[in-house]
Amino acid sequence: MASVGVNWTGSCLPAEQDDLLRFIARLAEVNDELLTHDPPPAEEFAYFDPVFMTSQRRDKLRARPNFERVECAITGNLEVDSSVFFDGRDFDEGAEQLGLSVIDARGSVAEESISTLNLLPRHSRRVVQINKASIYGINFKIFGVGYPWYPGEDRVSFIFLHCPKALFLDGRIIDVFHRTESPGLINFDFVQGVDWYARAPEVHLRYYLENWFDHFFSWVKFFFVPNFHWWRHDSLPSYDHYQKEFEKLQVKVGRSVAKSVIFDEILDAFVAEATLALDKSVRASFSRRKPSP
């Protein structure tokens, strides 16, 4: 298969959130260094409908930092998509218990470039609207993903939603967008009456970092988020294998040491694969610049 969208869901208690984010910050910093050295080209967003990809939106996307620490209160209405749950029935049950209206809305809210092959496009969405929440976490652009095939579908989000009035959403891992400040690829023409939109995080991969994400996400699930779930061609790919490895190491050295040792291996593996991709990019660029004999 040529490409795959990887999405993830789960919820995490505040103490575990802080510990997890300390590790993820290290990964985000490495990505920032790589992207600073070799940023995407200026025409990164050229393959979008110009009606959607206005100059203002393009400039906003380009100006977005590679590494964002997010901590703020939501002012105004927030629309939360049912995709933040692996099982949509949990979303429906939580909303029903609180008497929240679930809105069935038609239309795909996420814009896609003409290069994107989406075999399972969403033609509708189920959402609730809330007006009191805060968000806390990290969002970062991952090196080597996005350009040239899937621009904009290249950010890893571990942002946590805090909702004192809707506890079934509290601690949920989300990707979050703002109508004007951080629109991403969300088409807010389909999101009426709200300034904020939250959904499950997702990246689009093509022959790169696919197995690495399984390793990384297995570590997240084993050490931090028991209900963590991701999809990459299949549900929880390779988790059974990694779980056994993690358990063996944990018995030998203890949970805290195992957690750190495994993350160091994951970080090293990312740098190795990203560096290989960078070397290929540099060689291709040099080849294009060489004069013809």
N, C-alpha and C positions, 0 to 999 in steps of 0.2 A: 504494500500500500504506500502511496506516495507521501502522505502526510497524516498527521493525527492531532486532534485537539485534546489536550490534557486538562481536565478540570478536577477540582478538589473541594471537599466539604468537611465540616467538623466543628466542634466547639471545645473550648478550653477554659479552665478556671484561671482567675487573675494571677495567682502565684506561678502557675505553669506558663502563662503567657510571657511573663517577664524573662523567665529562664530561656524559653524557646527563642525569644526575640534577640537575646544576647548572642546566640549562635548565628541566627539568620543575618544579623548585622555584619558579621564577618564575611559572609557570602556576598552580601550586597556591596561591601567595600571593595572586594576583589573585582566584582563586575564593573563598578565605577571606574576603577583603574584601567581595566581593559577597554572600556568604551571611551575613556578619555584619550587613550592611545590610538584607538581605531574606531572613530564614530561612524554611524551610518551616513550615507551621502545625503546631500540636500534634497535630492529627488525621491526620498524614501516614501512619501505619500502620494506619488504621482498617479498611481493606478486606482484612484477612487473617482467616483462620480463627482465632478466639480460642483454640483449643486450641494452635495453634502460636505465635501472637503473644501470649504471656503478658505480664503487666505487667513482669516482670523483663527479658524479652527486649526489650520496647519501650523500657524505660528505658535499657538498655544501648546500643541502637541510637541513641537520641536523644543520649546522652552522648558518643558517639564524636566525636572532633575532626574538623573539616572537613579538616585537613591533618595527616597523620601521617608522620613520619620513622621508619622501621622499621629496627632493627638489633639482632638478638638471636639467641641459640642456641635451637634447638628442644630442649626437654626432653620426653621421652616419645615416643610413636609418632606419625609423620606419614604420612597417606595422600595419595598424589600421583595425581591423575587423568590418564588418557592424553590429555585435552584440551589439556594443556600443549604437545603436539606438533601441528603442522598435519596431519601424516601419522601416523596411529596405528601404522603398521607400524614407524616409527622407534622408537616407544615399546616395542613388543613385542620388537624386535631388541635394543635396549639392555638390557632386563630379562633376556632370554634369555642374553646374553653374560655377565652377572654372576650368573646362576643365581637371579635374583629371581623369586618366584612372582607371576604376574599374577592378581589376584582379579577374577572376574566377579561383580558384585553387581547385584541387581535393585532397581528403585525409583529415582525421581528424587530426588537429594539436595538440590536447590535448591527452596525454597518459592516460590510465585508468588501474587501478589494476584489477586483475581477480575477485575481490569481487564486482566490480561496475556493477550494472544492469542499462544500459542506454537504455531506451525504444525509445528514439528519437536521435540516433547517427547522427552526422553531417558528411556527406561524402564529403562535399565541403564547401568552404568559399568564401566570397566576401570581398575584401580588397582594400585599397589604400595605396600607399607608399608616405611618406613625409620625408623631410630631415632637417626641422627646427621646433623644438618644445621644450617644457619644461614640467616637471611634478612636481606636488606639492600635498602633502597630507599624509595620514596615511594608513599603511597596517599592520594588526596584525593577529596572529594565535589565533583562538577562542577555549577556553578550552572545552574539551569533544567532539569535532568534529574531524573527520578524522580517528584516530585509534580506533578500528582495521579494520573498514569496508572500509573507503575511505581515506587512508593516502594521505596527500598532498592537498586534496580538503577541506581545513579547514582554509582558510585565508579570512578575511574581508577586502576589499579594498575600501577606499574612497580617491583615488588618482585622481587628476584633470589634464586633458590634456590642455595645452595652445599652440595654433597654430596660430601665427599671419598671416601665409600664407594660412590657411584653417580654416576660422572663423566658418564654420558649425561644426567643431570638438572642438572649443574652449570651455573650461569649462566642457567637457564631463567627467563623472565618468568612470574610467577604472581600470582594473588590467593590470599591465605591466611587461614584462619579458625581460631579457637580455640573450643572447646566452651563455655567460660564467659566468657572475657575479650573475645572479639571474634567472636561467632557469625554476624554478618551474617544472611543469609536461609537459611543452611544448616540443614537439619533433621538434627541429629546423632543422632536416633533411627535413621537409616538408616546411620550411620557408627559401627559398633560397635568397641570396643576401642582407639580412638585419640582423642586430644585435639585434634589438628591435622588440617586438611584443606586441600589445595592444588589449584587447578584453573586453567584459563585465565581471564584477566580478561575481563569483559564489562560493557557498559552497554546500556541499552534506550532508544532514541531515538524521538521522535515529532515529525516536521516541524521539527527543530531540531538544528543542529550536524552534520547528516549529511555534507554536503560538506566542512565544516571538518575533521572527523575524517580524511577522505581526505587532505587537505593535510598535516595534522599527522603522520599515520602515514607518509605518503610521505617526509617529512623524516626521521623516525626510521629508516626503512629505508635511505634513501640515505646518510645520514651516520654511522649507528651500528650498525645491526643488519641485515646483509645477508640473513639468513634470516628477517627479520621478515615476518609474514603476518597480514593481517586480513581479515575477511569482513563485508560490509555489502550485503546482497542479492546480492553477487557477490564473487569473490576479487580482492583488490588493486584495488578500483575507482579509476580515475583515475591509477594509479601511472605508467603509460607516459607520460602527459601531463606530470606533475610531474617525472619523471626527466629528460626532455629540457630542461625549464626550468632545473632545478638544474645540469645539466651545462653549459649555456651560461653561467650566472652563475659557476660554479666556474672555467671557463676564463678569464673576464674578471678576476676579483678574487682567485682562490685559494680553496682549500677552507675554511680557517678563517673568512675574512670571509664567504664565501657562507653557511656554516652559521649564523652569527650574524644576518646580514641577513634570511635567510629565516625564522628563528625569530621575529624582531621582527615581520615581516609576519603570521605565524601568530598571535602574541599579540595584535596589533592587531585582526586579524579576529575573534578570539574576543571581545574586549572590545566590539567594535561589535555583534556579534550578541547577546551577553548583555545589553548595555545596552538594545538594542531590546526584548528579551524582558522586561527589568525595567520599561521604560516602559509596555509593554502591561499588565503585572501591576499597576502602580500605577494606571493609568487604570481597569482593571477593578475594582480595590478601591475607588477613589473613586466609581465609578458605583454600586456596591452600597451605599455609605454615604449617597448623596444621598437626601434625603426625597422621597417622591412628591409631585408638584404637586397 
